[in-house]
Amino acid sequence: MTHTLDITTTYTTGLLAVLTITGELDVLTSDALRSAAITVADNGHPHLILDLIGVPHCDSSGLSALIGIYRHLQGANGSLILAAPPDRMTRMLDLTGIDNLIATVPTTHQALIHHVHFSSEPASALPPAARQDREDGLIQQGRPDPP
């Protein structure tokens, strides 16, 4: 098992940033995630989407880091959305009830739609493909529907 974590800011607009996470999220890497996310938030992007498609494993330390990030963002009037969390993480979030606090969606694309729909940012803040989905009516009754 490798204990490296790559954290890349892949998209920013207004108050929103998307961080793409690749690698194991465990006791050896969770502090790096927490620190990087809080730094991005404190630099003007208190609404974060964490793209977790490249995270094959998350232990309780990783879950604790996500809770710490969530709490920090809440204190900054921000939000956290987890995009493409691995199945095991999704089960942990569900079993602990954390899924009632932190939104999870299947893709980063859907997270972007979800963020803009539930925030005051205009649709123009979306990347072109997500903006087109919104214009095509893929968001109905306050919730994004999968494309």
Protein Blocks (a to p, Z undefined) as FASTA:
>chain_A
ZZbdcdddfbdehjbccdddedjddfklmmmmmmmmmmmmmnopabccddfklpmbdcfk
lmmmmmmmmmmmmmnopacddehiafklmmmmmmnommmmmccdfbfklmmmmmmmmmmb
dfklpcfklmmmmmnopagghiacdZZ
